[in-house]
Each structure stands twice: as structure tokens, then as C-alpha cells.
Amino acid sequence: MAIDDVERARRAELVESVRTSTALEGGRASAPVEALQDQWAAGLITFDELGAAVRRLHPSTADADESLAE
């Protein structure tokens, strides 16, 4: 998946905004999650791949509830 420089810059701004918001709330993403965010910003993975990888790294009870519905 190739993205142009404009899209790459937009994604980098979004990642920075998410990180700033998280920090203002007293949190911080794990290093593996930040690496995944950087991969998405660079166009190396899709948004769906980012989300799936984050859920694998940090599963939640909401994910378990969704699997019960299937």
C-alpha cells in the first residue's frame, strides 16, 4: 500500500495528536503500540491491521464480548 507525502504527513499529525491527547490524560502507549502507529503513519500497514495488532498486544474484555456474539 503506497501513500503519498501528503497522506504520510496527515497520518503523522494524527499519530502525534493521539499521543499528545493520551499524555494529557496521564497515559502513554506502549512501545510496541507506538511502533505500530509509526508503521501506519508511514503507510506500511492499514488502519485495520493497526487495530488488530493493538488488540492482539492488549486484549480487552470488549474484544471477548464481541467473540461471543459470533
C-alpha positions in Angstrom: 0.0 0.0 0.0 1.7 3.2 -1.2 0.7 6.6 0.2 1.9 10.0 -0.9 3.8 12.6 1.1 0.6 14.5 1.9 -1.1 11.4 3.3 2.0 10.4 5.2 2.1 13.9 6.8 -1.6 13.7 7.7 -1.1 10.4 9.4 1.9 11.6 11.3 -0.1 14.6 12.6 -2.9 12.2 13.6 -0.5 10.0 15.5 1.1 12.9 17.2 -2.3 14.3 18.2 -3.3 10.9 19.7 -0.1 10.7 21.6 -0.5 14.2 22.9 -4.1 13.6 23.9 -3.1 10.4 25.7 -0.3 12.2 27.5 -2.6 15.0 28.6 -4.8 12.3 30.2 -1.8 10.9 32.0 -1.2 7.9 29.8 1.2 6.7 27.2 1.0 4.0 24.6 3.4 1.0 25.0 6.5 1.0 22.8 5.1 -1.8 20.6 1.9 0.2 20.0 3.9 3.4 19.2 5.9 1.3 16.7 2.6 0.1 15.1 1.4 3.7 14.9 4.6 4.7 13.2 4.1 1.9 10.7 0.6 3.1 9.9 1.8 6.7 9.5 4.5 5.5 7.1 1.9 3.6 5.1 3.4 0.2 5.9 0.2 -1.2 7.4 -3.5 -0.4 7.1 -5.7 1.1 9.8 -7.4 -2.3 10.2 -4.1 -4.0 10.6 -3.1 -1.4 13.2 -6.2 -2.0 15.2 -6.0 -5.8 15.0 -2.3 -5.8 16.1 -3.1 -3.5 19.0 -5.9 -5.7 20.1 -3.5 -8.7 20.0 -1.0 -6.9 22.1 -3.5 -5.5 24.6 -6.7 -7.6 24.5 -9.7 -6.2 26.4 -12.9 -7.6 27.8 -14.8 -5.8 25.0 -12.9 -8.0 22.5 -14.0 -11.1 24.4 -17.6 -9.9 24.3 -17.5 -9.4 20.5 -16.2 -13.0 20.0 -19.2 -14.3 22.0 -21.6 -12.6 19.6 -20.3 -14.5 16.6 
